Amino acid sequence: MQRVTIAQVAERAGVSTATVSRVLSGRGPVSAAVQRRVRRAAEELGYQVNPIARALRNSRTDTVGMVVPSISNPFFTSLVENVEHALGREGKELFLCDARSDPEIEARRLATLVARNVDGIIVSPCHGTESGAAVQATADRLPLVQLDRFVGGTSTDWVGVDDVAAMRQVMDHLREGGARSAAFVGSLLTNSSTEQRFAGFRHRSRELQITVDADHVLLGDYSVAWGETAAARLLDGGDPPDAIVCADDLIALGVTRACRAHGVDVPGTVQVTGYDNIEFARLAEPPLTTVDQPRERIAAEAVRLLAAAAAEPGGRGERPPSAHIAFVPSLVVRGSTRAGAPAP
């Protein structure tokens, strides 16, 4: 099928090709009546704007790249969805890449997005140090915002949540439910999320005089399987802690499953908390008490920061100090802990 040209639209509407161009690009003064006539003619003929030609004219592509550590993690799936919706409201499209929790793959994905001439990139770095060089090199070439996770020593904007404040809420809640001892189950301390959550857990535990034995800190990965393995180690000793604090909901789901397998009552014997409030958290047995991140607000702020960076005159070298925006998350209380009224 032959492509409809702008000249054909102009002929149908009875105007010049320059007028059609002004109407379809939204640039230049054109009366409302002429605009309606041009748009009706374009619709009747099935005319479609050539995105490549438009990009060349505007020096932008209206596309944004996004790189996440693992698209199989429900939290990142939800985060991507919110970013895509926020971009859609700005008339932009999303190119999504999965780093597979590998800094080398992440670096290649970032380079690919730069080569595709995206207008900017949103990235949740998979490693707290090894991701740094590629993230900074990318940020030196085009607008970039770090989301949720971050790497230190980089001059980019970041938006996420205050993980330390979140852990304060978690530990206060567990203490209210009678916890005198606690364990922490998370991923290896190779990303900012786990580092900050563990730091908040340690600090508040000391303040509340909640005992944390050396062998009650277990670090693996963000998965249900690791949660099951870690909980089995804690329970096989015969003297489990009063609470098991998990760095994300996937781990917590594995922990509660292991508790059922060992005949350990949750929350009667052991209280369990998660983090992220993924959809499966409320469907767990028992439903998980967890930290809810305001994903819609985080995504909207990331898109706003990216647009602001792209609009700054003078290039990347004249940017003002980087923004660091941390939202305070909320604790969703459900049946896996004892204090307070459970949420649905």
C-alpha positions in Angstrom: 0.0 0.0 0.0 1.4 3.4 -1.1 2.1 5.9 1.7 -0.1 8.9 1.8 1.9 12.1 1.3 1.5 15.5 2.9 0.8 16.9 -0.6 -2.2 14.7 -0.9 -3.5 15.9 2.5 -3.0 19.5 1.3 -4.9 18.9 -1.9 -7.8 17.2 0.0 -8.0 20.1 2.5 -7.5 22.8 -0.1 -4.5 24.4 1.6 -0.8 24.5 1.0 1.7 21.8 2.2 3.2 24.4 4.5 -0.2 24.9 6.2 -0.6 21.1 6.6 2.9 20.9 8.1 2.1 23.7 10.6 -1.1 22.1 11.7 0.3 18.6 12.1 3.4 19.8 13.9 1.5 22.2 16.1 3.8 25.1 15.1 2.7 28.4 13.6 -0.6 30.3 13.5 -3.4 28.5 11.8 -7.1 29.2 12.3 -9.3 26.7 14.1 -11.4 26.1 11.0 -8.4 25.3 8.9 -7.0 23.0 11.6 -10.2 21.0 11.6 -10.2 20.8 7.8 -6.6 19.6 7.7 -7.0 17.0 10.4 -10.2 15.7 8.9 -8.4 15.3 5.5 -5.5 13.5 7.1 -7.8 11.2 8.9 -9.9 10.4 5.8 -6.7 9.6 3.8 -5.1 7.7 6.6 -2.1 9.9 6.7 0.6 9.0 9.4 3.4 11.3 10.5 6.8 9.9 9.7 8.5 9.6 13.2 12.0 9.5 11.7 11.5 12.6 9.7 9.8 14.4 12.7 12.8 13.4 14.9 15.2 14.8 12.5 13.3 18.1 12.3 12.8 18.4 16.1 16.2 16.9 17.2 14.4 14.6 19.5 12.7 11.2 19.2 10.0 11.4 21.9 11.4 8.1 23.2 12.8 7.3 26.6 14.9 4.3 27.5 14.6 2.4 30.8 16.9 -0.3 32.3 15.8 -2.4 35.3 17.7 -5.1 37.1 15.1 -7.8 36.5 11.8 -7.5 34.7 10.7 -10.8 36.3 10.6 -9.1 39.7 7.0 -8.0 40.2 8.1 -4.7 41.8 10.1 -3.6 38.8 7.2 -4.8 36.5 4.9 -2.5 38.4 7.5 0.4 38.4 7.9 0.1 34.6 4.1 0.2 34.1 3.9 3.4 36.1 6.8 5.0 34.2 5.2 4.1 30.9 1.9 5.7 32.0 3.7 8.8 33.1 5.6 9.0 29.8 2.4 8.4 27.8 0.8 11.5 29.4 3.8 13.4 28.0 3.4 11.9 24.5 6.5 9.8 24.8 7.2 6.1 24.2 9.3 3.7 26.4 12.1 1.4 25.3 12.5 -1.2 28.1 15.7 -3.2 28.7 16.3 -6.0 31.3 19.9 -6.0 32.8 19.4 -9.5 34.2 21.1 -8.3 37.4 24.5 -8.2 35.5 26.4 -4.9 35.3 28.1 -5.9 32.0 24.7 -6.6 30.3 23.4 -3.3 31.9 26.3 -1.4 30.3 25.5 -2.8 26.9 21.8 -2.0 27.3 22.7 1.6 28.1 25.0 1.9 25.1 22.3 0.5 22.9 19.8 3.1 24.1 22.2 5.9 23.5 22.8 4.6 20.0 19.0 4.6 19.4 19.1 8.4 20.1 16.5 8.2 22.9 15.8 11.6 24.6 16.8 10.3 28.0 17.2 7.2 30.2 15.7 6.1 33.5 17.8 3.4 35.1 17.6 1.3 38.3 21.3 0.2 38.6 21.8 -3.5 39.4 25.1 -3.0 41.3 26.1 -0.3 43.8 29.6 0.1 42.5 30.1 -1.9 39.3 27.3 -0.1 37.6 28.9 3.3 38.2 31.1 3.8 35.2 28.4 2.9 32.6 25.8 5.0 34.4 28.1 8.1 34.6 29.3 7.7 31.0 25.7 7.6 29.8 24.7 10.6 31.9 27.6 12.5 30.3 25.9 12.1 26.9 22.2 12.6 27.6 19.7 13.2 30.5 19.6 10.3 32.9 17.7 9.7 36.2 18.4 6.9 38.6 15.3 5.3 40.0 14.8 3.3 43.2 18.4 2.1 43.4 21.4 4.3 42.9 25.2 4.2 42.6 27.3 6.6 44.5 29.8 9.0 43.0 27.6 9.8 40.0 26.3 13.2 39.1 22.7 12.3 38.2 19.3 12.9 39.6 17.8 10.2 41.7 14.2 9.5 43.0 13.1 6.7 45.3 12.1 6.1 48.9 13.7 6.5 52.2 14.6 2.9 53.0 16.0 3.8 56.5 12.7 5.5 57.4 10.8 2.5 56.1 12.8 0.1 58.4 12.1 2.4 61.3 8.4 1.9 60.7 8.9 -1.9 60.4 11.0 -2.3 63.6 8.7 -0.1 65.6 5.7 -2.1 64.5 7.4 -5.5 65.3 8.4 -4.2 68.7 4.8 -3.1 69.4 3.9 -6.7 68.5 6.2 -8.1 71.2 9.4 -8.8 69.2 12.6 -9.0 71.3 14.8 -10.6 68.7 14.9 -10.4 64.9 16.6 -11.7 61.8 17.2 -10.0 58.5 17.0 -11.8 55.2 18.0 -10.0 52.1 20.2 -10.0 49.0 23.9 -9.6 49.0 24.9 -6.0 49.9 25.7 -5.1 46.3 22.9 -2.6 45.7 21.7 0.5 47.5 18.3 -0.9 48.3 19.6 -3.8 50.4 22.4 -1.7 51.9 20.0 1.0 53.0 17.3 -1.4 54.3 19.9 -3.4 56.3 21.4 -0.2 57.7 18.0 0.9 58.8 17.2 -2.5 60.3 20.5 -2.6 62.3 20.2 1.0 63.6 16.6 0.8 64.8 17.2 -2.7 66.3 19.9 -1.3 68.5 17.8 1.7 69.5 14.9 -0.6 70.5 17.2 -3.2 72.1 16.0 -5.9 69.7 18.6 -8.7 69.7 20.1 -9.6 66.3 22.4 -12.6 66.5 25.3 -12.8 64.1 23.9 -15.9 62.4 20.5 -14.2 62.0 21.6 -12.0 59.1 21.3 -14.0 55.9 22.1 -12.5 52.5 21.4 -14.2 49.2 19.1 -12.8 46.4 15.7 -11.4 45.8 13.7 -14.7 45.3 11.1 -16.9 46.9 13.6 -19.8 46.8 16.2 -17.8 48.8 13.5 -16.9 51.3 12.7 -20.6 51.8 16.3 -21.6 52.2 17.1 -18.8 54.6 14.0 -19.5 56.8 14.9 -23.2 56.9 18.3 -22.3 58.3 16.7 -20.1 61.0 14.1 -22.6 61.9 16.2 -25.7 61.9 18.2 -24.4 64.9 15.1 -24.9 67.0 15.2 -21.3 68.5 13.9 -18.9 65.9 13.8 -15.2 66.3 10.6 -13.4 67.2 10.6 -11.7 63.8 12.0 -12.1 60.4 12.5 -8.9 58.4 12.8 -9.5 54.7 14.3 -7.1 52.2 11.5 -7.7 49.7 8.2 -9.5 49.3 9.5 -12.3 47.2 11.9 -13.3 50.1 9.0 -12.9 52.6 6.8 -15.2 50.6 9.5 -17.8 50.7 9.9 -17.3 54.4 6.2 -17.8 55.2 6.1 -20.9 53.0 9.0 -22.4 54.9 7.4 -21.5 58.2 4.3 -23.5 57.2 6.4 -26.4 56.1 8.1 -26.4 59.5 4.9 -26.1 61.4 5.8 -22.6 62.7 2.9 -20.3 63.3 3.0 -16.9 61.6 2.5 -14.5 63.3 2.0 -16.5 66.6 5.5 -17.7 66.9 7.4 -15.7 64.3 6.3 -12.3 62.8 7.3 -11.8 59.1 7.5 -8.6 57.1 8.2 -7.9 53.5 9.0 -4.8 51.4 7.5 -3.4 48.1 3.8 -4.4 48.5 3.6 -6.4 45.3 0.2 -7.8 44.4 1.0 -11.3 45.7 1.7 -9.9 49.2 -2.0 -9.6 50.1 -2.7 -13.1 48.6 0.0 -14.8 50.8 -1.0 -17.1 53.7 -1.1 -15.2 56.0 -1.2 -11.9 54.0 2.0 -10.0 54.3 2.7 -6.9 56.4 4.9 -4.9 54.0 6.3 -1.6 53.0 4.4 0.2 50.3 6.4 2.4 47.9 4.4 5.2 46.1 5.3 3.9 42.7 3.0 6.2 40.8 4.6 9.3 42.5 8.1 7.9 42.1 7.5 7.3 38.3 5.9 10.8 37.8 8.8 12.5 39.6 11.4 10.5 37.5 9.7 11.6 34.3 9.5 15.2 35.5 13.2 15.2 36.4 14.1 13.8 33.0 12.1 16.4 31.2 13.7 19.2 33.3 17.2 17.9 32.5 16.4 17.7 28.8 15.1 21.3 28.8 18.2 22.8 30.5 20.2 25.1 28.2 23.9 24.9 27.8 24.3 21.1 27.7 25.1 18.6 30.4 28.2 20.3 31.7 26.3 23.3 33.0 23.7 21.4 35.0 22.8 22.5 38.6 23.5 20.1 41.5 21.8 16.8 41.1 18.4 16.3 42.8 18.0 13.5 45.4 14.3 12.9 46.1 13.3 10.3 48.7 9.6 9.7 49.4 8.6 8.4 52.8 6.9 5.0 52.2 4.1 3.6 54.3 3.6 0.4 56.3 0.7 -1.8 55.2 -0.2 -4.0 58.2 -1.7 -7.4 57.4 -1.9 -10.8 59.1 1.8 -11.8 59.2 2.5 -9.5 62.2 0.7 -9.1 65.5 0.4 -5.3 66.2 -2.3 -3.1 64.8 -5.4 -3.7 62.7 -4.7 -5.7 59.5 -5.3 -4.0 56.1 -7.1 -5.7 53.3 
